Amino acid sequence: MKITAAFGVLSLGLTARGQDIPRPMPASSNVRGSAFQAVDPDGRVAFRLKAPDARTVEARGRGSLWGGKAFPLARDKDGVWTGTSEPWEPGFYYYDLLIDGVAVNDPGSETYFGWGHETSGIEIPDRALDFHAIKDVPHGEVRVRTYSSKTTGAPRRVFVYTPPDYDRRPDARYPVLYLQHGSGESERAWTAQGRAQYILDNLIADHRAQEMIVVMEQGYATRAGTASAANPRGNEAFEELVVNDLVPMVDSTYRTQAKRESRAIAGLSMGGGQAVKIGLGHPDLFASVAALSGGAEAGKAPGARPDGIAKALADPAGFNAGMRLLWIGCGLQDGSYARAKEAHEALEKAGVIHAWFETAGGHEWQVWRKSLHDLAPRLFKLN
């Protein structure tokens, strides 16, 4: 079957009085030169795909996008399929195309690792917020480093953000944030989907956040030689990898402030659970912990871990004396909001000092972008 992306030019229309009428503009998540998919000012996505041999074509949102529903595209006489979605909230979302019932990636879209595989993504712009936009400010770098892990017995790839002045100030040392992705995603997620590097660039330029190194690892790790070593989604050895391999490698490779007060660990969803478990389980290494849309449980919910928030509840005074920051946040429409709010209220009642952040949205990247934007200025003391 032959399928191709649709290329072309989109522009503004004119009313009878010569006033501009906003029309859909190419999404920033498109491959270079592709006019579709296109997004209008109300968040509708216009689809266009040439697939002359197809019998049916549908566009399907993943996760919260369009409620995970698929909607049909219409075919013209030349085999070009088009359709427009319902309006949706700003943010980044995954989607795929169903061609004769088979899910495929959109040739007009960049692909992102989500839902356990490379998939298409759509950026619906936010006209009110630009904190994660690329601005005319000094920019840091995202470096990709390979290192050997004794825990897994295999090479690992880690993404590392270094702040704008890192190479210009060879004598300076920096605090470190270890920042984890969610289930089904990868070490690319916080830069490709989350735009973490631009969030940090802008905060640092505005003198709202301390310059910091941000380390983004793959949240899956299995011990070498075990039966689970062949499972790509296993993560039972991730804590061991962070403590014994990752932190020592980062401290020996980058100019870090190698002390607990200058280390933080945070994550979203699955990564939030990892951050709470590792951060609160190793107070000798981390003084700041953040759980974004997951990992913050008061110990009452089924399956809640006693090594998580319950540790703080058991000894509020000791926890307050030893922890620099505990941050918990969640989207109001997220399925895990009730558990996160329960943890926040339990901590508040017990007198455990912590930060609570909530915002409109579900289990999605716009919420996590806003979360990082709130979290980063709180992490380390500004010089």
LINCORGI-V693565 format. One record per backbone hydrogen bond with DSSP energy under -1.0 kcal/mol. NH is the residue of the N-H (numbers start at 1). CO is the residue of the C=O. If there is no record, write none. Layout:
NH,CO / NH,CO
This chain:
4,50 / 13,21 / 15,19 / 18,15 / 21,13 / 25,39 / 27,37 / 30,27 / 31,108 / 34,31 / 36,6 / 38,46 / 39,25 / 40,44 / 43,40 / 46,38 / 47,83 / 49,81 / 50,4 / 51,79 / 54,51 / 58,98 / 59,71 / 60,96 / 61,69 / 62,94 / 65,62 / 67,64 / 68,65 / 69,66 / 71,59 / 73,57 / 74,82 / 76,80 / 79,76 / 81,49 / 82,74 / 83,47 / 85,45 / 91,124 / 93,122 / 95,120 / 96,60 / 97,104 / 98,58 / 99,102 / 100,56 / 102,99 / 104,97 / 109,106 / 110,29 / 112,119 / 114,112 / 114,117 / 116,184 / 117,114 / 119,112 / 121,110 / 122,93 / 124,91 / 133,130 / 137,135 / 141,162 / 143,160 / 145,158 / 147,156 / 149,154 / 153,149 / 156,147 / 158,145 / 159,216 / 160,143 / 161,214 / 162,141 / 166,163 / 169,165 / 172,169 / 174,255 / 176,262 / 177,213 / 178,264 / 179,215 / 180,266 / 185,182 / 189,186 / 191,188 / 192,188 / 193,189 / 194,189 / 196,190 / 199,195 / 200,196 / 201,197 / 202,198 / 203,199 / 204,200 / 205,201 / 206,202 / 207,204 / 208,203 / 213,175 / 214,161 / 215,177 / 216,159 / 224,151 / 226,223 / 229,226 / 231,228 / 234,231 / 237,221 / 238,235 / 241,237 / 242,238 / 243,239 / 244,240 / 245,241 / 246,241 / 247,242 / 249,245 / 250,246 / 251,247 / 252,248 / 253,249 / 254,250 / 256,254 / 257,174 / 258,256 / 259,257 / 262,259 / 263,260 / 264,176 / 265,288 / 266,178 / 267,290 / 268,180 / 269,292 / 271,268 / 273,269 / 274,270 / 275,271 / 276,272 / 277,273 / 278,274 / 279,275 / 280,276 / 281,277 / 285,282 / 286,282 / 287,260 / 287,263 / 289,325 / 290,265 / 291,327 / 292,267 / 293,329 / 304,301 / 308,305 / 311,308 / 313,309 / 314,310 / 319,315 / 320,316 / 321,317 / 322,318 / 323,319 / 324,287 / 325,287 / 327,289 / 328,355 / 329,291 / 330,357 / 332,359 / 333,361 / 334,331 / 337,334 / 340,336 / 341,337 / 342,338 / 343,339 / 344,340 / 345,341 / 346,342 / 347,343 / 348,344 / 349,345 / 350,346 / 352,347 / 355,326 / 357,328 / 359,330 / 364,362 / 368,364 / 369,365 / 370,366 / 371,367 / 372,368 / 373,369 / 374,370 / 375,371 / 376,372 / 378,375 / 379,376
